[in-house]
């Protein structure tokens, strides 16, 4: 009696199950990773024990962002040899371990260790989720961008939420233990579905992208050293701003490496990283109840609406616009400039609903710019741009901290403090808007030079083979499913992006806030 071979029919009939599980995992894990960035210890300073160095504790609490931004490019390089699922699970386990260890932290050294551990875990989760969605349907990439944009926008508010009526300062070390458990449960479910569907292969990163990712570590190390130095020494405002501006210039210079499509994404990532979270963090602090705003309860509706609009805009760009990075990415960045202008006009406001305008413009603009740019690159270029963008978050905080230090110098009364804090926000909005405009112009100039250097291709004559254009909306077949191979999508200039490891198929293209006196910029 002959026994028929076992067929993995689930991998052919139910790929949607893997997509749904992965989508839920992205929604839970990505905000959990980004909420690691804010340094909120100064908000619960009254709860700190008297015999501890409060200033030193606040500084070590801010080590999570440098650890995160240094981990991202290294974790992306590890994806060449380690399965995406293992990197994602490892990152979530480190986050869970930091939650558990946070309850026992009672010294400056332990707090620093917990925050570094959490930053490393978050730095593994962010690129791993991007790589995980890369080989699935295009809508999952759009979901990732929308959730990423919302996470950057609401990170400060999400970090402050558990501190409302907190009875212990250690809440800052373990803000969402239940969400960590949910993310781990979803990761476990994803492992089971992944195995049932035949262990579909993840994306690959070629040697050229590996070299660029390792190169991205260099400015990250420099910016991290600058952030730590400004936190431990008495720096003046002007040197901080100058060095932060130099850090941003270094990121833009590194973003100029690669193809035109890669440059568009890298420029967009740097602009979003430098501007979005630092701006939203300052707006959130200005709108707190003690400064005349509606407080966190009055901000959740604007945050929620902006998040829904960001996800919807990302999905719409992915579905309706093809090869659009050359014009939609600058348009999205321009929307962010308008959002920063509205910050100067509408903030502070006693009504939280007014913030629908700046929040929506910032989140939707970031989502449109990143989604359109991601359509034209491979996974290597995508994680390279992500590395620069997260390093830009710390550079943006440093620049904003310098502006605050300049505005708060000489303040002698509570009203002057409030006025100077609002003035610092308005000045930062001006600086951020100017920076985004510079990025738009830089991207346009480099794109025009690249177009001039494209060689003229003679018209096709008789007998010239014609290659059919691949449909990027069709998800790649799972590994082992009838041996199907997909065609890499064409770039914006009609050139196919190089794929990882020579395989066919489309492959996936932080300051310690608070270095100013009283840690005002950290919240």
N, C-alpha and C positions, 0 to 999 in steps of 0.2 A: 504494500500500500504506500503510495507516494503522498507525502505531506506537502501541500503547497507552501511556498515561501510566505513569510509574514509581510504584509504590506503596511507601511506607515501611512494609512489613508488619512489620518487626522491632519498630517502636514499638508495634504492636498485640499482637504475640504474645509478646514477651519483656521486659515491664517488670521482671520479677524480676531480670534481669541487671543493670539499673541499680541496683536495690535492694541486691543482693549486693555489688556493687563499692563502692557508697557506704557500706554497713555496714562493710566491711573498712577503708575509708578512715577512718571515724570511730574504729574501734578502734585504728588506728595513729596518727592525727594528734592526736586529743584528748589522750591522755596525754603525747604529745611536747610539746604546747603547755603543759599545766599543770605539767610537771616543770621548766619555766623558772622558776617562782616561787621555790623555796627558794634561799637564799644559803648555800652549803656551803663557801665558801673557807676559813673558819676551821678546818675539819676537816683540811685539807692545809697548814696554816700552816707546818709544819716543812719543807715542800718549796719554800717561797717563797725567791727569791734574797735574799741579805743586803743588797744595796744598794738595795732598793726599800721604799717606804713601805707596810708591811704593813697598818696600820690604814686608811690611805686606800684601798688596794686592796680591802679587804673592804667598805668603804662603797660604792665605785663598782660592785662586783659586785652589790650589792643594788638597782641601778637597774632591773633587769628588771621587777620587779613594778609600780612606778609607770608604766613605759612601757606595760606590758600593759593595765593598767586604764584608762589614758587612751585607748588605741587602740580598745578594744572599742566604746564608743558611737559614735566617729567612723567606724569600719569599718561599723557597723550603718547609719549614715546614708548611707554610700557605697553600700549595697546598693540604695538607691532608683534609682540611675543605672547602677551597674556590675553586671554579672551575677555571681551568687554564685560561680560557678566561677572567675571571674577573681580575685575577692578571696581565695578559698581557695588558688589556685595562687600568687598573689603572697605570701601569708603563708608558705607552705611554702618558697618560694624565698628569702625573707629569713632563715628559720631555717637553711636550708642554707648561705647566705652567711655567717651568724654562725658556723656550724661551721667553715667554711673559714678565716675570719679569726681564729678563736680560736687557731689554731696559731701565729699570728704576733704575738699580743698580748704585749707585754713591758713595758708602762708602764701607769700608772694611767689615763691618757686612753684608751688603746686598749682596756683592759678595760671601761671604762665605755661606750665606743662599741659594742663587741661585745655587751654585755649589753642595751643599749638597743635595738640592732638585733634581737636575739632576742626581746625583749619586744614590740616592734612586730609582728614576724611572728606570734608566738603570739597577740597581741591581734586579729589578723585571722583566724586559723584558728578560734578558739573560736566567735565569732558566725557565721562563714561555714558551719561544719559544722551548727550549729543551723538556720540558714536553709535549707541544702541538704536536710536530712531533712524539713523542714516540709511540702513538697508531695508527699512520697512516702507510703508506708503508715504507719499509726499505730505499728506495731511499731518502725519506725526511730527515731521520737521516743523511744519507751521505751528503746531501746538507747542512744541519746545520753545520756539522763538517767542510766542505770545506769553507763555508762563515765565520765561526768562525776563522779558521786559517788565511784566507785572512784579516779579520778585525784586528786581532792582528798584522799581518805583516804591514799593511798599515795605522794603526791608527794615527801614528805621521804625516805622509804625508797628510792624510785626514783632520787632525786638523789644519795643516798649510795652506792648500790650500785656505780657505776663507780669510786668512790674507794678501794675495798678493794684494798690492795696497789698503789695507783697510784704511778707513778714520776715524774709531772710534775703540777704544780698546774694546768696548762692543761686537764686533763681536765674540770675544772668548767665550762669554757667550751664544751666539745663532748662532752657526756656520752653521747649516743647517735647518732653519725654514721650508723651502719648503719640504724637505725630511720628516720632522716630520709630516707635513700635509698629505703627501702621505701615510706614515705608518698608520696614524689614519684612512684615507679613506679605506685602505686595511683591517684594523682591523674591521671597520664597515661592509665591504663586507663579511668578514669572519663570523661575527656574524649572518648576514642574511642567509648565506649558512648553517651555523651550525644549525640554527633553522629549516630551510627547510628540512634538512636531519635527523630530529628527535632528535636533541641535543645529539649526541654520547658522551658517558662517557669519561672522561679523565683518566689518570693513577692515581694510588694510591701509597702512601708511608706508610709502616707499622711502628709500634712503634719502632722497633729496628733501622731503618734508621732515624727516627725522633731523637732518642737519639744521633746518630752519627752526624747528621746535627747540633744539638745544641752544640755538642762538638767542631765542626769546628769553632764556633764563638770565642772560647777561643784564638787560635793563631791569628785569624784575629784581635781581639781587641789588642793583644800585638803588632802585627806588625803595626797596625794603630797608636798606642801610640808612637812607636819608630819613625815612619815617621814624626809625628807631632813634636816630641821632637827634632829631628835632624833639622827640618825646623825652629824652634824657638830659638834654642840655637847654640852657636858656638862650634860645635863638630869637633874633629880632624878625619882624615881619618881612622886611625887604629881602633878606637872604633866603627866607623860606619860599617866598613867591618866585624869586629868580631861579632857585634850584628846582622848584616844582615845574616851572615853565620849561626849563631845560630837560627835565624828565619827559614831559609831554612831547617835546621836539624829538627826543631820542626815540620814543615809541613811533612817531610818525615817520621818522627816517627808516626804522626797521620795517614799518608797514609798506614802504616803497619797494621792497624786494619782492620779486616774483612777477607773475603775469598781470595783465591789466585787470582781469576778473578778481584775482587774489588781492590786488591792491584796493579795489573798491570795497571788498569785505573788511580788510584790515583797517582801512581808514574809518569805515562806519563803526566797527567795534571799538576803536580807540575813542571816537567822539562820544559814543553812547556810554562807555565806561567812565570817562572823565566827567561827564555832565549829569547823567540821569540820577544815579544814587546820591552823589553829593548834593545836588539841587533838591531832590525830594526830601533828604534828611533835614536840610535847613528849613524847608517849608513846613515840615512836620513839627519841628521844634518851635517855630514862630507861631504856629496855630495851636499850640498847647494851651490849655485853659488858663494857666498862670500868666500868659502874655496877652490875654484878651481874645483868643480864638475859641473855637467850639470844643477843643480837646479831641482826644482820639475817637470818642463816640460819634462826634460830628464829622469825622473824616472817612469812616468806613464806606459810606455810600459813594463818595467820589472815587475812592480806591477801587471799589467793586465794579463800578461802571467803566472806569478806565481799563481795568483788567479784561472785562468782557469785550470791550471795543478793540483792545490790543490783539486778543486771540482771533476775533472776527476779521480784523484787518489782515492779520498774517495769513489766515486761511484764504481770504479773498485774493490776496496777491498770489498765493501759491496756485489757486485754481484758475484765475483769469488772466494772469500776466506771465508770459514766457520770455526768458532772456531779457529781463527788464532792468537789470542792475544799473545800467548806464544812466537811466533817467529816473527810476523810482527810488533808488537809494538816495540821491541828492534831494529828491522831493520829501522823503521821510525825514532827513536831517533838517531840511528847511522848516518842516512842521515843528520840530523840536525848538528851533530858533523862535518861532512864533509863540510856543509854549513858555519859553523863558521870558519873552517880552510881556506875556500876560501875567507872569509872576510879579514883575515890577509894577503892574497896574492893579492887580487884584489881591495881592497879599501884603499885609494881613487882612483877614476878613472875619467878621464875627459869625458869618454863615458858612458852614462847610460846603454847601451845595455850589457856591461860587467856584470852589476849587475843581469842579468838574472840568472846567476849561483848561487850566494848565496841566492837570494830571492827564487828561485824555490826549492832549496834543503831545505831551512828552512820551507817554506809553505807546500811542498809536504810531507816532513818528519813528520811534525806535524799532517797533515791530515791522513796519513797512520797509525801513532801510535794511534791516538785517535779513528779513525774508527774501527780498529781491536780490540781495547780494549773495546769499547762500545758494541760490538757484544755479549759479554759474561756476561753482568751485567744487573741488573734491573734499573728502573728509580731512585730509592733511592740511589744506589751506584753511578749512573751517576751524579746526582746533588751534591752528597758529593764530588766526585772528582773535579767537576767544582768549588765548593767553595774553595777547597785547591788550585786549579790552579790560580784563580783570586787573592787569597791572595799572591800567589807566584809572581804575577806581581809586587806588591809593594816591596816584599823582593828583587826581581831582580833589581828594580830601586835603592833601597838603596845600594845594593852591587855595582852596576855600579857607583853610585854617589861617594861611597868611593874610588873606583879606580880613578875616575876623580879628586877627591880632592887631592889624592896623586900625580898624574901626573902633575896637574896644580900648585902645590905649588912652589912658587918662580919664576913664569913666569914674565918676565919684558918687553917683546916686542911682537908685533903682530905675527911675524913669530914663535917665541917660543910658543905662544898660539896655533897656528895652529898645529905645530908639536906635542905639548903635547896632544892636543885634539885627533889627529890621533893615537898617542901612547896609549892613554887611551882606544880607541876603540879596538886596537889590543890586549891590555892586557885583556880587558873584554872578547873578543872572546876566549882567552885562558882559562880564568876562567870559562866562560859558557860551553865551550867544556868539560873541566875537570868535571864540575858538572854533565853534561848529562851522561858522561861515568860512574860516580859514581852511578847514578840512574840506568843505565843499569845493572851494576854489582849487585847492591842491589836487583833489581827485580829478577835477575837470581838466586841469593842465596836464597832468600825467597821462590821462586817457587820450588827450589830443596828440601828445607826442607819440604814444604807442600806435595810434592810428596812422600817423605819418610814416612810421617805420615798418608798417605791414607791407610785405612785398606784393606787387601786382601779379595776380594769377591770370594767365591767358585763358581765353574762352575755351570751353571744352570742345574738342573736335570729334570726328567720328571715331567710334571705338573707345572713347573715354568711359571708364566705368562710373556708374552713378551709385552713390551710397544713400540708402534711405535714411531719413532722420528719425532718431529714436524718440519715442513718446516718453517724456520724463515723468508723466503722471502714472505710468504703469509701474507698480512695485516690482522689484527684482524677484525672480523665483527663488524659493527656498532651496538650500543646498540639497542635492540629491533628488530633486523633483524632476524626473524625466530628463535630467542632464541639460536643462534649458540654460542658455546663456543670454545675457542682455547686452545691449549696445550702449557704450558710454554716451551721455548727453553732450551735445555741442555747446561750446562756450559762446559768449556774446559776440565774438568775432569769427564764429564758424570753426573754431579749433576745439577739438575734443580735449577735455581735461585728462591729464595722465592719471591712471588708476594705480592703486596700491598693489605691489607685488606682482604686477603684470597680469592680474586676473581680469577677466571680462566682467562687465556689469558696472553700473554706477556705484562708486564708492564714496564714502563720506569725504565730499570735498574736505592794596588793601591794607586810613592809617589807623593803624590804630587811630581811630578817629579821636580827636581830642588831644592835640598837642598844644593847644592854646591854653592860657591861664584859665583856671577853674574847669578845664576840660570841656569848655562850651561847645567846641566843634565836634565832640565825640558823639553826642547823642543823636 
